[in-house]
Amino acid sequence: MKQLIEQNKSRIRAIIRKLTGSYNEDIEQEVYIKTWKNLDNYKEEGKLSQWIGMITANVCRDYF
């Protein structure tokens, strides 16, 4: 999981900034939690980074 976080950290933060207007550590942490909890549900039909990007966007929407 640590490697997964390191590989996607900058993308996650960029999506959060774009959708919320600023960096939010709480949202970032929630993305990591949801990614970890749902990793078994990931179907290798697309890129893992895109899947994590969708989780990030959904967490941002839930935040509002």
Backbone hydrogen bonds in HBPLUS format (Angstrom, degrees):
<---DONOR---> <-ACCEPTOR-->    atom                        ^
c    i                          cat <-CA-CA->   ^        H-A-AA   ^      H-
h    n   atom  resd res      DA  || num        DHA   H-A  angle D-A-AA Bond
n    s   type  num  typ     dist DA aas  dist angle  dist       angle   num
A0005-ILE N   A0001-MET O   2.93 MM   4  6.22 154.7  2.00 154.5 160.5     1
A0006-GLU N   A0002-LYS O   3.01 MM   4  6.28 167.5  2.03 151.5 154.6     2
A0007-GLN N   A0003-GLN O   2.96 MM   4  6.12 155.1  2.03 149.6 156.0     3
A0008-ASN N   A0004-LEU O   3.25 MM   4  6.33 136.0  2.45 137.5 147.6     4
A0008-ASN N   A0005-ILE O   3.13 MM   3  5.31 133.9  2.36 101.1 113.4     5
A0009-LYS N   A0005-ILE O   2.81 MM   4  5.53 122.2  2.15 156.5 167.9     6
A0012-ILE N   A0008-ASN O   2.92 MM   4  6.10 165.7  1.95 162.7 167.0     7
A0013-ARG N   A0009-LYS O   2.98 MM   4  6.17 167.6  1.99 153.8 157.0     8
A0014-ALA N   A0010-SER O   2.95 MM   4  6.08 152.5  2.03 142.3 150.1     9
A0015-ILE N   A0011-ARG O   2.98 MM   4  6.22 158.3  2.03 151.3 156.4    10
A0016-ILE N   A0012-ILE O   2.99 MM   4  6.24 162.3  2.02 152.4 157.5    11
A0017-ARG N   A0013-ARG O   2.94 MM   4  6.16 164.8  1.97 149.7 153.6    12
A0018-LYS N   A0014-ALA O   2.95 MM   4  6.10 158.5  1.99 146.3 152.5    13
A0019-LEU N   A0015-ILE O   2.95 MM   4  6.09 163.0  1.97 154.5 158.2    14
A0020-THR N   A0016-ILE O   2.87 MM   4  5.80 149.9  1.96 152.0 159.4    15
A0021-GLY N   A0017-ARG O   2.81 MM   4  4.94 139.5  1.97 128.8 137.3    16
A0028-GLU N   A0024-ASN O   3.17 MM   4  6.50 161.9  2.20 149.2 154.5    17
A0029-GLN N   A0025-GLU O   2.93 MM   4  6.16 160.1  1.97 151.2 155.6    18
A0030-GLU N   A0026-ASP O   3.03 MM   4  6.24 154.0  2.10 143.6 150.9    19
A0031-VAL N   A0027-ILE O   2.93 MM   4  6.23 148.9  2.03 151.5 160.0    20
A0032-TYR N   A0028-GLU O   3.16 MM   4  6.53 156.9  2.22 148.5 153.6    21
A0033-ILE N   A0029-GLN O   3.01 MM   4  6.31 156.6  2.06 148.9 155.5    22
A0034-LYS N   A0030-GLU O   2.91 MM   4  6.10 169.3  1.92 152.5 155.2    23
A0035-THR N   A0031-VAL O   2.87 MM   4  5.96 156.3  1.93 149.2 156.5    24
A0036-TRP N   A0032-TYR O   2.99 MM   4  6.10 163.3  2.01 145.5 149.9    25
A0037-LYS N   A0033-ILE O   2.91 MM   4  6.14 163.8  1.93 153.4 158.0    26
A0038-ASN N   A0034-LYS O   2.99 MM   4  5.98 145.6  2.11 142.5 150.6    27
A0041-ASN N   A0038-ASN O   2.81 MM   3  5.25 144.2  1.94 112.8 124.0    28
A0042-TYR N   A0039-LEU O   3.27 MM   3  5.38 158.0  2.32 102.9 109.4    29
A0045-GLU N   A0043-LYS O   2.52 MM   2  5.50 145.1  1.63 106.0  97.3    30
A0050-GLN N   A0047-LYS O   3.19 MM   3  5.31 125.7  2.50  97.0 109.9    31
A0051-TRP N   A0047-LYS O   3.19 MM   4  6.54 155.3  2.26 146.9 153.5    32
A0052-ILE N   A0048-LEU O   2.94 MM   4  6.24 159.1  1.99 152.7 158.0    33
A0053-GLY N   A0049-SER O   2.92 MM   4  6.08 145.3  2.04 136.3 146.4    34
A0054-MET N   A0050-GLN O   2.97 MM   4  6.30 147.2  2.08 145.9 153.6    35
A0055-ILE N   A0051-TRP O   3.06 MM   4  6.43 154.2  2.13 145.8 153.0    36
A0056-THR N   A0052-ILE O   2.91 MM   4  6.16 157.6  1.96 148.1 154.3    37
A0057-ALA N   A0053-GLY O   2.95 MM   4  6.23 160.3  1.99 147.5 152.2    38
A0058-ASN N   A0054-MET O   2.94 MM   4  6.12 159.9  1.98 148.6 154.2    39
A0059-VAL N   A0055-ILE O   2.89 MM   4  6.12 154.8  1.95 151.9 158.8    40
A0060-CYS N   A0056-THR O   2.97 MM   4  6.22 155.8  2.03 149.7 156.4    41
A0061-ARG N   A0057-ALA O   3.00 MM   4  6.29 156.4  2.05 147.2 153.4    42
A0062-ASP N   A0058-ASN O   2.90 MM   4  6.14 158.0  1.95 147.1 153.4    43
A0063-TYR N   A0059-VAL O   2.92 MM   4  6.12 140.2  2.08 140.7 151.6    44
A0063-TYR N   A0060-CYS O   3.15 MM   3  5.01 122.7  2.50  90.5 105.2    45
A0064-PHE N   A0061-ARG O   3.19 MM   3  5.45 130.5  2.45 101.1 112.6    46
